[in-house]
Amino acid sequence: MRRPISGATRVAGVAGRPIAHSLSPILHNAWLAAAGIDGVYVALQIAQDGFAAFVEGLRSTSMAGVNVTLPFKEAALAAATEVHPRARRAQAANLLTFGPDGAVRADNTDGLGLLAAFAEQAPGFDPKAGPVAIVGAGGGARGAAAAFLDAGCPEVRVVNRTLDRAQALCADLGGRAFDLREAETAFQDAAAVINATSAGLAGGEALDLPLAATPGACVVMDMVYKPLVTPFLAQARALGRPTVDGLAMLIGQARPSFEAFFGQAPPAGVDVRALALKALNP
């Protein structure tokens, strides 16, 4: 039975484009129901050039905040009036909360979620063990690079179709930039390779990258979670590489977001992964 929506219902959500595939509402609403909180979490698709206006329209409302996904993580940082050091270092935000005074506070929980996903699905992985190659140079890639560098990774390699974007990321955070055509070089001796682009999203283009160049123990992760096993992860598994899926990261970053929106940690004992998998495989 659905919980009634009241005049006091606390509202949060996730903003992006596209957004219909998002599993975030399933996670947050399951936690809300289990905790007995008068709250609701919704998905919001934003016009390609409309993110700044979207935030401006919400900052004077009672909405608790929004998670932010592709392609607006850098725009979210620009829209904030207060920025957490994590988001400032990543130069991207996946979490905005709104204060009653009109403040827009930006944070980045992607790095927390990324490291939580590795700890869960590749427990033997040590961020200090070797270089990490990240494919992409957008907000997700920035969050990942910052998280690994903060965790002691000796070198981050940023591989991107547009080299100058990779170079800009490395100039901000550190690391080495590689053109997509240099991926084989970037992957050699890598301890982990991460897809931080939307390539592989259901119905979209797939990545064609030389994963065979990676060492046998290299952990391969895809931030995309629909499908759960993307062509990128399928290729890695066929090569015998350990993998980490995007759903584990989604859940990892959602936990601190839920606390920011609703004032308490998600309740224990709710198997949100099982709920998400059911939605992925109806």
MARDREN-387033 format. One record per residue (C-alpha): residue in three letters; x, y negated, z. Coordinates in pm, whole numbers, plus 32768, in hexadecimal, padded with zeros to 4 digits. Example, Ala and Ser with C-alpha at 12.3 -4.5 7.8 and 13.67 -1.06 7.14 Angstrom:
<atoms>
ATOM   rest      u      v      w
ATOM    ALA   84CE   81C2   830C
ATOM    SER   8557   806A   82CA
</atoms>
This chain:
<atoms>
ATOM   rest      u      v      w
ATOM    MET   8000   8000   8000
ATOM    ARG   8086   7EAA   7FA1
ATOM    ARG   80D1   7DB1   80B2
ATOM    PRO   7FF5   7C7B   80A5
ATOM    ILE   8093   7B33   8038
ATOM    SER   8050   7A21   8136
ATOM    GLY   808B   78AE   8144
ATOM    ALA   81BB   78F6   821B
ATOM    THR   8252   79FC   8133
ATOM    ARG   83C5   79BF   8102
ATOM    VAL   841E   79CE   7F90
ATOM    ALA   856B   7A27   7EF2
ATOM    GLY   85C9   7AB6   7DA1
ATOM    VAL   86C3   7AFC   7C91
ATOM    ALA   86FB   7A16   7B67
ATOM    GLY   8797   7A74   7A1C
ATOM    ARG   8766   7AB3   78AB
ATOM    PRO   8704   7BC4   785F
ATOM    ILE   866E   7C27   79AE
ATOM    ALA   855B   7D29   7971
ATOM    HIS   8658   7E41   79A9
ATOM    SER   86B5   7DC7   7B06
ATOM    LEU   8699   7EBF   7C24
ATOM    SER   86D2   7DB2   7D2C
ATOM    PRO   855C   7D87   7D75
ATOM    ILE   8541   7EFA   7DC2
ATOM    LEU   8660   7EEA   7EBD
ATOM    HIS   85F7   7DAE   7F71
ATOM    ASN   8483   7DF8   7F7E
ATOM    ALA   84C7   7F54   800B
ATOM    TRP   859C   7EB9   811F
ATOM    LEU   8492   7DAF   8160
ATOM    ALA   8383   7EB6   8185
ATOM    ALA   8456   7F8E   826D
ATOM    ALA   84B2   7E61   8345
ATOM    GLY   834C   7DE0   8353
ATOM    ILE   83B9   7C89   82D4
ATOM    ASP   82B8   7BA0   8236
ATOM    GLY   8385   7B70   80FD
ATOM    VAL   8390   7BBC   7F8B
ATOM    TYR   84A6   7BD0   7E89
ATOM    VAL   845F   7B8D   7D19
ATOM    ALA   8513   7B8A   7BC8
ATOM    LEU   852A   7A41   7B0A
ATOM    GLN   8593   7A20   799E
ATOM    ILE   862F   78CC   7956
ATOM    ALA   8648   7817   7809
ATOM    GLN   87A6   7824   7778
ATOM    ASP   87E4   76B3   77B8
ATOM    GLY   86F7   768C   78DD
ATOM    PHE   87B9   76FC   7A10
ATOM    ALA   880F   75A3   7A9A
ATOM    ALA   86A3   7535   7A7C
ATOM    PHE   8634   767B   7B1F
ATOM    VAL   870E   763E   7C50
ATOM    GLU   86AD   74D2   7C69
ATOM    GLY   8540   7536   7C6A
ATOM    LEU   856F   7630   7D85
ATOM    ARG   864D   7568   7E6F
ATOM    SER   8528   74A2   7EFD
ATOM    THR   844B   75D4   7F31
ATOM    SER   8433   76D6   8047
ATOM    MET   84D3   77E7   7F71
ATOM    ALA   85E7   7896   8032
ATOM    GLY   86D0   78BD   7F0B
ATOM    VAL   8731   798E   7DDF
ATOM    ASN   8830   7A87   7D74
ATOM    VAL   88C6   7A29   7C26
ATOM    THR   892A   7B18   7B12
ATOM    LEU   89A6   7AFB   79AC
ATOM    PRO   89D4   7A05   790C
ATOM    PHE   89A8   78FE   7A1C
ATOM    LYS   8AAB   7946   7B2C
ATOM    GLU   8B8E   7826   7ACB
ATOM    ALA   8A63   773E   7A9F
ATOM    ALA   89F0   77A1   7BFD
ATOM    LEU   8B36   7727   7C8F
ATOM    ALA   8B16   75DD   7BD4
ATOM    ALA   89B6   75AB   7C5C
ATOM    ALA   8A1B   75D0   7DC9
ATOM    THR   8A49   74BA   7EC8
ATOM    GLU   8B0C   759D   7FB7
ATOM    VAL   8BF6   76B6   7F49
ATOM    HIS   8C77   77DC   8015
ATOM    PRO   8DEF   7818   7FEE
ATOM    ARG   8DA7   796B   7F49
ATOM    ALA   8CDC   78C4   7E39
ATOM    ARG   8DD4   77A8   7E12
ATOM    ARG   8EF1   789E   7DE1
ATOM    ALA   8E2A   796A   7CE5
ATOM    GLN   8DA7   782D   7C3C
ATOM    ALA   8C58   78E1   7C27
ATOM    ALA   8B2E   791D   7D0A
ATOM    ASN   8A35   7A3A   7D16
ATOM    LEU   8978   79B2   7E43
ATOM    LEU   88CF   7862   7E79
ATOM    THR   8811   780C   7FB4
ATOM    PHE   873E   76D5   7FE1
ATOM    GLY   873B   7602   811B
ATOM    PRO   8612   7533   8197
ATOM    ASP   86E8   73FD   8163
ATOM    GLY   870A   7445   7FEE
ATOM    ALA   8860   74E9   800E
ATOM    VAL   88BA   75F6   7F13
ATOM    ARG   89BA   76E5   7FA8
ATOM    ALA   8A83   77C7   7EC2
ATOM    ASP   8B2B   790E   7F21
ATOM    ASN   8BBA   7A37   7E68
ATOM    THR   8B69   7B91   7EF1
ATOM    ASP   8BD3   7C44   7DB1
ATOM    GLY   8D2E   7C86   7E38
ATOM    LEU   8CA0   7D19   7F79
ATOM    GLY   8BBC   7DF6   7EAC
ATOM    LEU   8CD4   7E61   7DC4
ATOM    LEU   8DBB   7ECE   7EDC
ATOM    ALA   8C98   7F7B   7F8E
ATOM    ALA   8C4C   803D   7E4E
ATOM    PHE   8DB6   80AF   7E2E
ATOM    ALA   8DBF   8113   7F9D
ATOM    GLU   8C83   81E2   7F6F
ATOM    GLN   8CC1   828C   7E21
ATOM    ALA   8E3F   828B   7E08
ATOM    PRO   8EA3   82A2   7F77
ATOM    GLY   900D   82FA   7F27
ATOM    PHE   9041   81BA   7E60
ATOM    ASP   912F   80B8   7EF3
ATOM    PRO   911D   7F58   7E5C
ATOM    LYS   928F   7F32   7EAC
ATOM    ALA   92EF   8067   7DE2
ATOM    GLY   931D   7FC3   7C8F
ATOM    PRO   92A0   7ED4   7B85
ATOM    VAL   912C   7EAD   7B43
ATOM    ALA   90AA   7E5E   79E6
ATOM    ILE   8F65   7D9C   79CB
ATOM    VAL   8EAC   7D85   7880
ATOM    GLY   8DF9   7C37   7861
ATOM    ALA   8E3B   7AD6   78D9
ATOM    GLY   8CEA   7A5D   7957
ATOM    GLY   8C63   7A38   7AB6
ATOM    GLY   8C62   7BAC   7B00
ATOM    ALA   8DCC   7BCD   7A93
ATOM    ARG   8E30   7AA3   7B68
ATOM    GLY   8D8A   7B39   7C9B
ATOM    ALA   8E36   7C86   7C5E
ATOM    ALA   8F8B   7BE8   7C26
ATOM    ALA   8F73   7B19   7D63
ATOM    ALA   8F04   7C48   7E30
ATOM    PHE   9021   7D25   7DBA
ATOM    LEU   9128   7C19   7DE6
ATOM    ASP   90A8   7BD0   7F44
ATOM    ALA   90B7   7D46   7F8F
ATOM    GLY   9228   7D51   7F33
ATOM    CYS   9220   7DC0   7DC6
ATOM    PRO   937F   7D86   7D38
ATOM    GLU   9302   7D12   7BE3
ATOM    VAL   91B6   7CCB   7B3A
ATOM    ARG   91AA   7CE9   79BF
ATOM    VAL   908B   7C37   7912
ATOM    VAL   902B   7CC3   77BE
ATOM    ASN   8F3E   7BF1   76EF
ATOM    ARG   8ECE   7BC2   7588
ATOM    THR   8F0E   7A4B   75AC
ATOM    LEU   9072   7A30   762B
ATOM    ASP   905C   78C8   76A2
ATOM    ARG   8F46   7924   7797
ATOM    ALA   9020   7A38   7827
ATOM    GLN   9141   7945   7840
ATOM    ALA   9066   7847   78F4
ATOM    LEU   8FFC   794C   79F4
ATOM    CYS   9164   79B2   7A30
ATOM    ALA   91CE   7847   7A50
ATOM    ASP   90CC   781B   7B64
ATOM    LEU   9101   7960   7C23
ATOM    GLY   9245   79FC   7BAC
ATOM    GLY   927A   7B2B   7AD0
ATOM    ARG   92CB   7B72   7963
ATOM    ALA   91E8   7B33   783A
ATOM    PHE   91C3   7C27   771B
ATOM    ASP   910B   7C13   75D1
ATOM    LEU   9012   7D2E   759B
ATOM    ARG   90FF   7DBA   7494
ATOM    GLU   9206   7DDE   75A6
ATOM    ALA   9127   7EB1   7686
ATOM    GLU   91FF   7FE7   765E
ATOM    THR   9329   7F2E   76EE
ATOM    ALA   9259   7EA3   780C
ATOM    PHE   91D0   7FFB   7864
ATOM    GLN   9321   80AB   787B
ATOM    ASP   937B   80F2   79EA
ATOM    ALA   9235   804D   7A60
ATOM    ALA   91AB   80CC   7BAB
ATOM    ALA   904D   8060   7B43
ATOM    VAL   8F97   7FDA   7A11
ATOM    ILE   8E53   7F19   7A3C
ATOM    ASN   8D53   7EAB   793A
ATOM    ALA   8CD5   7D57   79AF
ATOM    THR   8C14   7D0B   7870
ATOM    SER   8AAE   7D59   780E
ATOM    ALA   8B27   7E41   76F9
ATOM    GLY   8A88   7F95   772F
ATOM    LEU   8942   7F07   77B5
ATOM    ALA   8820   7FD7   7736
ATOM    GLY   87CE   7F6F   75D1
ATOM    GLY   8909   7E9D   75AC
ATOM    GLU   8A61   7ED0   7517
ATOM    ALA   8B4D   7FCE   75B1
ATOM    LEU   8CBC   7FA3   7605
ATOM    ASP   8DBE   8050   752E
ATOM    LEU   8EF8   8048   7601
ATOM    PRO   902C   812B   7612
ATOM    LEU   8FEA   81CD   7763
ATOM    ALA   90C8   82EF   76FA
ATOM    ALA   91EE   8202   7739
ATOM    THR   919F   81FD   78B0
ATOM    PRO   924D   82E3   79A9
ATOM    GLY   918D   841A   7A12
ATOM    ALA   913F   8390   7B6C
ATOM    CYS   90C8   823D   7AEF
ATOM    VAL   8F71   81E4   7B7C
ATOM    VAL   8E82   8160   7A73
ATOM    MET   8D5C   8086   7AD6
ATOM    ASP   8C41   7FE2   7A16
ATOM    MET   8B7C   7EC6   7AB2
ATOM    VAL   8A58   7F1C   79CB
ATOM    TYR   8961   8006   7A76
ATOM    LYS   8855   8037   796E
ATOM    PRO   889C   8139   78F3
ATOM    LEU   8944   81BB   7A2D
ATOM    VAL   8A42   827A   795D
ATOM    THR   8AA0   8186   784D
ATOM    PRO   8B5F   81F5   7717
ATOM    PHE   8C93   815D   77BE
ATOM    LEU   8C6A   823B   78F2
ATOM    ALA   8C10   8368   781C
ATOM    GLN   8D57   833C   775D
ATOM    ALA   8E16   8323   78A6
ATOM    ARG   8D74   845F   792F
ATOM    ALA   8DBF   851C   77EE
ATOM    LEU   8F2D   84C3   7828
ATOM    GLY   8F16   853E   7990
ATOM    ARG   8F39   83E7   7A2D
ATOM    PRO   8E8D   839F   7B7B
ATOM    THR   8D72   82A4   7B50
ATOM    VAL   8CAE   81A1   7C14
ATOM    ASP   8B58   8132   7B9A
ATOM    GLY   8ABA   7FDC   7B9A
ATOM    LEU   899B   8046   7C7A
ATOM    ALA   8A8A   8078   7D9F
ATOM    MET   8B0A   7F16   7D6B
ATOM    LEU   89A9   7E8C   7D4C
ATOM    ILE   894A   7F23   7E9B
ATOM    GLY   8A90   7EB0   7F39
ATOM    GLN   8A5F   7D44   7ED4
ATOM    ALA   88EB   7D4D   7F2B
ATOM    ARG   8923   7D94   809D
ATOM    PRO   89C9   7C46   80F7
ATOM    SER   88D6   7B94   800C
ATOM    PHE   87AA   7C25   80C6
ATOM    GLU   8839   7BA9   8210
ATOM    ALA   886D   7A4D   817C
ATOM    PHE   8704   7A3E   8104
ATOM    PHE   864B   7AE0   8223
ATOM    GLY   8726   7AAA   8355
ATOM    GLN   8778   7C13   83A7
ATOM    ALA   8836   7D39   8316
ATOM    PRO   8773   7E36   8245
ATOM    PRO   86D9   7F45   831E
ATOM    ALA   8790   8090   8334
ATOM    GLY   86F5   81CF   82B6
ATOM    VAL   866A   814C   816C
ATOM    ASP   86F6   8211   8045
ATOM    VAL   86EB   80F4   7F4D
ATOM    ARG   87CF   81AD   7E5D
ATOM    ALA   86CE   82C3   7E3C
ATOM    LEU   85BE   81C0   7DFB
ATOM    ALA   8695   8117   7CF4
ATOM    LEU   86E8   8261   7C4C
ATOM    LYS   8577   82B6   7C3C
ATOM    ALA   8538   816C   7B8A
ATOM    LEU   8658   81B0   7A9A
ATOM    ASN   85D6   830D   7A4D
ATOM    PRO   8458   82FB   7A69
</atoms>
